[in-house]
Amino acid sequence: MKIAITGKGGVGKTTFSSMLSRMFADDGYRVVAVDADPDANLGLALGFPKEVYDSIVPISEMKKLVSERTAAETGTFNKMFKLNPKVDDIPKNYCKEYNGVRLLTLGTVDSGGSGCVCPEHVLLKRLCSHLILQNKDVVVMDMEAGIEHLGRGTAQGVDAFIVVVEPGERSLQTYRKVKSLGKDIGVKQVFVVGNKIRNKEDKEFIMSNLEDGEALGFIYYNQDVIDSDRSNKSPYDTSQETREQIEAIKNKLMGLSVSCN
């Protein structure tokens, strides 16, 4: 199963991504968690010790690797380089593993300008394509509020495209934007997980903005999960109640995958 998770900053998509990854790992699956958000902190949410997390170098910042794979000189922009670099060994050689989850941090691309095609960008897109279309493991991608790392063919290979929302208009506006962008590259359906739900009204507000079949489930406001960040603990280890809510979402997701296949 290949899962891409996105949403407005602060809605809890990294918390959801980390707990879903840990849950698949505990079920015995081989799991690759991909941190594709420029504000990369998925490793901490997964429970990685700080010294391990601090040792992680994002793929986009591995200048020697980028240069070797794309045949481009370091700092190259607007010059010729390989558009189909070798990436199949990168998950094995550059993942960090903890709690049964292998973490791959992509990083961001700083050069060029909007929509630039540079060696780092090409390598990251090719790597995402490999993970989605050719890798045999469960892949959970924690993305920024959009679909920057996915191209048309890659997006069509994703089993579930999930937007995490909270009960607010700005969060739902991000969901609508992602849904619109997804259609442009062939995403057939976007699912929604409601987070930080406090009461019946919060749940009804989200449901009133969705189409039938889009809601995967809801995660209720939990102070223990919020406090886990302050104590540098994985939210997966702090709340049985939240784990049960995400377990129900995972089971529904698996059922949808089986019925689609």
N, C-alpha and C positions, 0 to 999 in steps of 0.2 A: 504494500500500500504506500502511495506517495501522497503526502498531505502538505499543502501550502497554507500558512496561517498569516493573516494580515489584520490591520485595523489601525485606528487613530492612536497616536502616542498616548500612553497612560491608561489604556482600556484593560490591560492585563493579558495581552496576547503572548508575551514571553512567559508569564506564569502558566498559562494554558499550554503553550508549546512544551515547556519543560515537564509538566506533570503528565501530559500525554506520552511524551518520549519515555519517561520513567515507567509508565504503566505498560507500554508495549514491551519494554525490556524485561520487566518482572513477569510478563506472560511468556517469556522465552524467545521472543523475536530478536533478531539482530537489527539494531537501530542506529541510524545515522541522524543526528540532530544538526541541522544546518543553520548557523546564525548568519542570516543575510540582511540584518538590520545594521545600518551604520552606527547606531548606538548599541554596540554589541555587549550584552550582558547575560546571554543565555547560559553561559557556563556557570555563573554564580547561581542562577535559578535552578540549575541541575544539581547543585550541591558540590561542585568542584572546589577543592581546597584553594585558598587564595593564592598560595605559591604556585600551584599548577595553572590556575587561571591567568596569573600574571606572566607566565612563560609562553602563553599562546601568541603567535604572530599571525595576523590575518593573511590569507593567501594573496590578497592584492598588494600587501606590503613586502612580499618575498620577491624583491626585485631580480635577484639572480634566477629564481625559478621562472618568473614571468619572461625574462630575457631568453632563457634556454628553450622554453616551450614555444614561444612565438617567433624566435629568431629575430628579435628586435633589440636594439641597443637600449640600455637603461635610459628612461626619459624620452624615448621616441614618441613623437606625436605627428600625425599627418604624414607618415612615411610607410613604406611597405613592410608588412610582416605577415606571418601565417595566420589565416583565419580559421584553421581547423587544428589547433594544437593538441598534443597528446595530454590526456587528463585522467585516464583510467586508473593510474597508480596513485593518484593524489589522495583519495580517501584512505587507502591503506597506510600510506607513508606520513600523512600530515594530520590525521585525526588524533585528538586526545581522548582517552577513555576513562570514565568514572561512573560508578553505580550502574554498570552495564550498558551505558550509552556512549557512543563515539561522537565527539563533537568536532565539527568542521566550521571554522570561522572564516567567512569570505572577505569581510572588510569592504571598504568603499573606494571609489575611483575619484581622485582629486583633480586630474589633469583635464585640459581641453575646455569644455563648456557643455552646455546642454546637449545631450544626445551624442556626445563624441564617440567615435570608434577608435579606441586606443588599445594597446596590447593587454593591459590589465582588464579592461572591459570585456574583450574577446575571450580571455581565459576564464573569467568568472561565468560568462554565459555558456561557454562550452562545458564547463564543469557542472553547472546546474542541469544542462541537457543530459549529460552522462548519468547523473544521479537519478534523474526522473525516468529516463527512457531505457537505461541499460543496467543500472545497479539492481541487485536482487534483494536488497535489504528494505526494511521499513524506513522511509525517509520522511522526517518532519522538518519543514522549512519555516523558521521564524523570520518573516519578511518585514520590510518597512511598510508604510501605509501606501502600498501600490503593488505593481507587478514588474518592477524594474529589471529583475534578474531573469524573467521568463520571456522567451520568444514564442512564436505561434506554435511550432511543433512541440515544444517543451510543455506549454500550458495544456495542450490537448492530452498529454500523457499523465497529468495529475489526476489522481482518483478523487480527491476532495479539495476544493478551494474554500477555505473557511475565513470569514470575517468575524473577529471578536468585536462586539459592540457593548456599550453601556447605555443605560436609559437616558439618552440625551440627543438632541437634534444634530449636534456637530459630529458625534460618533456615527449616527445613521447616515449623514451626508457622505462620510468616508466610505461606508458600505455601498451607497449608490454609485459613487465614483468608481470603486473597484469593480462593481458589477458591470458598469458600462465599458470600462477598459477591457474587462475579461471577454466580453462578447466580441470585441474587435479582434481578438487573437484566438477565438474558438473555444473559450470556456463555456460549456453548456449550462452549468448550474453553479451558483454560488450559495454556499450554506452559511448560516449565522449561528453563533453562540453568544447568548446574552450573559454578561458578567456584571458583578457588583449589584445583583438584584436584592432590593430591600423588602419589597412587598408586592402584593398583587397588582397594584397600579403600574409599577415599573415593568413587570412582565407584559401586561396588556399594552403598554405604550410601545414596546418593541414589536410585539406581534402585530399591532395595527399598521406597522410600516413594512411588513414582509408579505411576500406572496406565499401561497400554500406550499408546504413541503420544504421551505427554506430553513426553518428553525430546527437545529439539531438538539438544542437543550439550553438549560440555564444554570448558571453558577451563582449562588447567593453570597452576598456580602459577608466576609469572614475576617474579623480583626486579626485572628491568628495568622492567616495567610499574609495579610498586609505587614504584620510585625516581623514575619520571617525574613524579610529583606533587611530590616534593621539589625537583626541578630545573625545575619549572614548564614541562614539555613535555607535548604531547599523547601519550598512550600509543600512539596510532596510528603515531607516528613513531619509536617506540623498539624495537619487537619484531616482526620478520617472522614469527616462530613463532606469536605470539598472533594476528596478522592472519590467518594461514592457518587457524587454528582457528575464528575468527569468520566467515571467508569460507565455510567448510563449513556453519556454522549458517545463514548468510544464504541459501546455495543451497538448503538443505533447506526453509527458510521460504518461499522463492519457489516451490518445487515444490509445497508444500502449498497456497499461494494459488492457483496455476493449477488444481490438481485440484479445489479447492473451488468455483472459479468456472466 
